[in-house]
Amino acid sequence: MSKLQAFYYDEQIRRYIVQFMSIFAGMKVSVGKNDTKDERLINVPIAYGHKDRVVAHIKGKNTQNSPLRLPTFGTFISNIELAPQLRKGVNQARRNTFLKTGGLFPDDINVVHQIMPVPYVATMELAIFTSNMDQMHQIMEQIMMLFDPILQIQTSDDVFDWTRITTVELVGIRPDNNYPSGADRRINQTTMDFQFPIYISVPAEKKNEFVKDIYLRIAAVSQSAKSNADIISEIDSQGIEYNLILSLDDIKID
């Protein structure tokens, strides 16, 4: 087997991150009018990265061809721990039978084998950066209304993905005013901590295991046969062959 054949990567952690960030995508704050514009709503962008790097980007006056202004979000995974309390067994397998759309019975019937995924608990930090406390309170209130304290998210629409639903829990809020040197103005900062289970799944295996023909051998064996191996050996010595007793051709399906 080549190294490429043994390699498996399904972007599972990335999908959890994207779904977490989508909770806050499109959030808005109201800003007051000035000499040229009336009161209006503006979007609060979100970026993945450590909050210290977000602050450094603001201090650098956003010169890396990626405009970043206040208010903004910064989020990253701060911790991942094993979650033995979420395990449903070790090396347990689940089997699901399905017939693909347009397939013919029984030739296209397949069985999906899935090994129980490994559960973890991920901790995400969401850093909120604003230029004034009014914007900070607007954002915090919108988030606190969403989490009571749990919000359910879906990471995929695969019918056989038993890990597609998980819950995100708000577990802590930490206000912190930051006065970075070299910045034109102070940065109001609040960090919110979230935890949610993530499940890492191994590749599923698809097999065609539908029983199409049933064969049977009928014979008399001695009482000395104590195990299945003894019974089969004695029947083999008698030269008795397998006979087809039932086939799919015998079953009428309307």
C-alpha positions as CSV (number, residue, x, y, z in Angstrom):
1,M,0.0,0.0,0.0
2,S,1.4,3.4,-1.0
3,K,1.6,6.3,1.5
4,L,-1.2,8.1,-0.4
5,Q,-3.5,5.1,-0.1
6,A,-2.8,5.0,3.7
7,F,-3.4,8.7,4.1
8,Y,-6.9,9.8,5.3
9,Y,-8.0,13.4,6.0
10,D,-11.6,14.5,6.0
11,E,-11.4,18.0,7.3
12,Q,-13.5,17.1,10.3
13,I,-12.0,19.6,12.8
14,R,-12.1,22.3,10.1
15,R,-15.9,21.7,9.6
16,Y,-16.5,22.2,13.3
17,I,-14.6,25.5,13.2
18,V,-16.5,26.7,10.2
19,Q,-19.9,25.9,11.7
20,F,-18.9,27.6,15.0
21,M,-17.8,30.7,13.1
22,S,-21.0,30.7,11.1
23,I,-23.0,31.3,14.3
24,F,-21.6,34.8,14.5
25,A,-21.3,35.6,10.8
26,G,-23.5,38.4,9.7
27,M,-23.9,39.9,13.1
28,K,-24.4,43.7,13.0
29,V,-24.1,46.8,15.3
30,S,-25.8,50.1,15.0
31,V,-23.5,53.2,14.6
32,G,-24.6,56.8,15.0
33,K,-24.7,59.4,12.3
34,N,-21.9,61.8,11.4
35,D,-21.3,64.6,9.0
36,T,-21.7,62.5,5.9
37,K,-23.8,59.4,6.9
38,D,-27.0,58.8,8.9
39,E,-27.4,56.2,11.6
40,R,-26.9,52.7,10.1
41,L,-26.0,49.1,10.7
42,I,-22.6,47.7,9.9
43,N,-21.4,44.1,9.8
44,V,-19.0,42.6,12.3
45,P,-16.5,40.4,10.5
46,I,-15.0,37.3,12.0
47,A,-11.5,35.8,11.5
48,Y,-9.8,32.7,12.8
49,G,-6.7,33.5,14.8
50,H,-5.3,34.1,18.2
51,K,-6.6,37.3,19.8
52,D,-3.1,38.7,20.2
53,R,-2.5,38.4,16.5
54,V,-5.8,40.3,15.9
55,V,-4.6,43.1,18.2
56,A,-1.2,43.1,16.4
57,H,-3.0,43.4,13.1
58,I,-4.9,46.4,14.3
59,K,-1.7,48.0,15.7
60,G,-0.2,47.5,12.2
61,K,-2.9,49.7,10.8
62,N,-4.3,46.8,8.6
63,T,-1.7,47.0,5.9
64,Q,-1.6,43.4,4.7
65,N,-4.2,43.9,2.0
66,S,-6.8,42.5,4.3
67,P,-8.9,45.3,5.8
68,L,-9.7,44.8,9.4
69,R,-11.6,47.4,11.4
70,L,-13.5,47.7,14.6
71,P,-15.7,46.1,15.6
72,T,-14.5,42.6,14.8
73,F,-14.4,39.0,16.1
74,G,-11.3,36.8,16.5
75,T,-11.7,33.1,17.4
76,F,-9.5,30.0,17.8
77,I,-9.4,26.6,19.4
78,S,-7.8,27.0,22.8
79,N,-8.1,23.4,24.0
80,I,-9.1,19.9,23.0
81,E,-9.6,17.2,25.6
82,L,-10.6,13.5,25.4
83,A,-14.2,12.9,26.5
84,P,-14.5,9.4,27.9
85,Q,-17.9,10.2,29.4
86,L,-19.3,10.6,25.8
87,R,-18.1,7.2,24.6
88,K,-20.7,4.6,23.6
89,G,-18.2,1.8,23.5
90,V,-14.8,1.0,22.1
91,N,-14.5,-0.4,18.5
92,Q,-18.3,-0.8,18.3
93,A,-19.6,-1.0,14.8
94,R,-22.9,0.1,13.2
95,R,-24.4,-1.4,10.1
96,N,-26.9,0.3,7.8
97,T,-28.5,-1.2,4.7
98,F,-29.4,1.1,1.9
99,L,-30.5,1.0,-1.8
100,K,-29.2,4.0,-3.8
101,T,-31.6,6.1,-5.8
102,G,-32.4,4.4,-9.1
103,G,-30.7,1.1,-8.0
104,L,-32.2,-2.3,-8.6
105,F,-33.1,-4.8,-5.9
106,P,-31.2,-6.8,-4.8
107,D,-28.0,-6.2,-6.8
108,D,-27.5,-2.6,-5.7
109,I,-28.2,-3.2,-2.0
110,N,-25.2,-2.2,0.1
111,V,-24.3,-2.3,3.8
112,V,-22.4,0.6,5.4
113,H,-20.0,-0.4,8.3
114,Q,-19.1,2.4,10.6
115,I,-16.8,2.3,13.7
116,M,-17.9,4.3,16.7
117,P,-16.2,7.7,16.5
118,V,-13.8,9.0,19.2
119,P,-15.4,11.9,21.2
120,Y,-13.5,15.0,22.3
121,V,-14.5,18.3,23.9
122,A,-13.2,21.4,22.2
123,T,-12.9,24.8,23.8
124,M,-13.3,27.8,21.5
125,E,-12.4,31.4,22.5
126,L,-14.3,34.2,20.8
127,A,-12.7,37.6,21.3
128,I,-14.8,40.7,20.6
129,F,-13.0,43.9,19.7
130,T,-14.8,47.2,19.6
131,S,-13.8,50.9,19.8
132,N,-16.5,51.8,22.3
133,M,-18.6,50.2,25.0
134,D,-21.9,50.8,23.2
135,Q,-20.9,48.5,20.4
136,M,-19.5,46.0,22.9
137,H,-22.9,45.9,24.7
138,Q,-24.8,45.5,21.4
139,I,-22.7,42.5,20.4
140,M,-22.7,40.8,23.8
141,E,-26.5,41.2,24.1
142,Q,-27.1,39.6,20.7
143,I,-24.8,36.6,21.6
144,M,-26.3,36.1,25.1
145,M,-29.8,35.9,23.6
146,L,-28.6,33.1,21.2
147,F,-27.2,30.9,24.0
148,D,-29.5,29.8,26.8
149,P,-26.8,28.5,27.4
150,I,-26.7,25.9,24.6
151,L,-27.1,26.2,20.8
152,Q,-27.4,23.2,18.4
153,I,-25.4,23.1,15.2
154,Q,-25.2,20.7,12.2
155,T,-21.9,19.9,10.6
156,S,-23.1,17.9,7.6
157,D,-26.2,16.7,5.8
158,D,-25.0,13.1,5.3
159,V,-27.8,10.7,6.3
160,F,-25.2,8.2,7.6
161,D,-23.2,10.7,9.6
162,W,-24.2,10.0,13.2
163,T,-22.0,13.0,14.4
164,R,-23.6,15.7,12.3
165,I,-25.5,17.2,15.2
166,T,-23.6,18.7,18.2
167,T,-24.3,21.5,20.8
168,V,-22.3,24.6,21.6
169,E,-22.4,25.8,25.2
170,L,-21.4,29.3,26.4
171,V,-19.4,28.7,29.6
172,G,-17.8,32.0,30.4
173,I,-17.5,35.7,29.7
174,R,-14.4,37.7,30.5
175,P,-14.4,41.5,29.8
176,D,-10.9,43.1,29.4
177,N,-10.0,46.6,28.3
178,N,-6.8,46.7,26.2
179,Y,-4.6,49.7,25.7
180,P,-2.1,48.5,23.1
181,S,0.9,50.8,22.6
182,G,1.1,52.3,19.2
183,A,-2.6,52.1,18.5
184,D,-4.5,55.3,17.7
185,R,-7.3,54.5,20.2
186,R,-8.0,52.0,22.9
187,I,-9.5,48.6,22.1
188,N,-12.4,47.3,24.2
189,Q,-12.0,43.6,24.4
190,T,-14.3,40.8,25.8
191,T,-13.6,37.1,25.5
192,M,-16.3,34.5,25.5
193,D,-15.5,30.8,26.1
194,F,-17.5,28.1,24.4
195,Q,-17.4,24.3,24.7
196,F,-18.8,21.6,22.4
197,P,-18.3,17.9,21.7
198,I,-16.5,17.0,18.5
199,Y,-16.4,13.4,17.1
200,I,-13.5,12.1,15.0
201,S,-14.7,9.3,12.7
202,V,-12.7,6.7,10.9
203,P,-13.6,6.0,7.2
204,A,-16.8,4.0,6.7
205,E,-16.7,0.8,4.7
206,K,-19.4,-0.1,2.1
207,K,-20.0,-3.8,1.3
208,N,-22.5,-5.8,-0.7
209,E,-23.6,-8.4,1.8
210,F,-27.1,-9.1,0.8
211,V,-27.9,-12.9,1.0
212,K,-29.1,-13.9,-2.5
213,D,-28.9,-17.7,-2.3
214,I,-29.3,-20.2,0.6
215,Y,-27.6,-23.6,0.4
216,L,-28.0,-26.5,2.8
217,R,-26.6,-29.9,3.5
218,I,-28.8,-32.5,5.3
219,A,-27.1,-35.5,6.8
220,A,-27.1,-37.8,9.8
221,V,-24.1,-37.5,12.1
222,S,-22.9,-39.7,15.0
223,Q,-23.2,-38.6,18.6
224,S,-19.4,-38.4,18.8
225,A,-19.4,-35.1,16.8
226,K,-19.1,-32.5,19.6
227,S,-18.3,-29.3,17.6
228,N,-19.2,-27.7,14.3
229,A,-15.8,-28.7,12.9
230,D,-16.5,-32.4,13.8
231,I,-20.0,-32.2,12.1
232,I,-18.6,-30.6,8.9
233,S,-15.7,-33.1,8.8
234,E,-18.1,-36.1,9.1
235,I,-20.5,-34.8,6.4
236,D,-17.5,-34.1,4.1
237,S,-16.3,-37.7,4.6
238,Q,-19.8,-38.9,3.4
239,G,-19.5,-36.9,0.2
240,I,-22.7,-34.9,0.8
241,E,-22.9,-31.8,-1.4
242,Y,-24.6,-28.4,-0.7
243,N,-28.0,-28.1,-2.3
244,L,-29.6,-24.8,-3.3
245,I,-32.9,-24.6,-1.3
246,L,-33.9,-20.9,-1.9
247,S,-32.9,-18.3,-4.4
248,L,-34.1,-14.8,-5.1
249,D,-35.6,-16.1,-8.3
250,D,-38.1,-17.9,-6.1
251,I,-39.3,-14.7,-4.4
252,K,-41.9,-12.7,-6.3
253,I,-41.7,-9.0,-5.7
254,D,-44.6,-6.8,-6.9
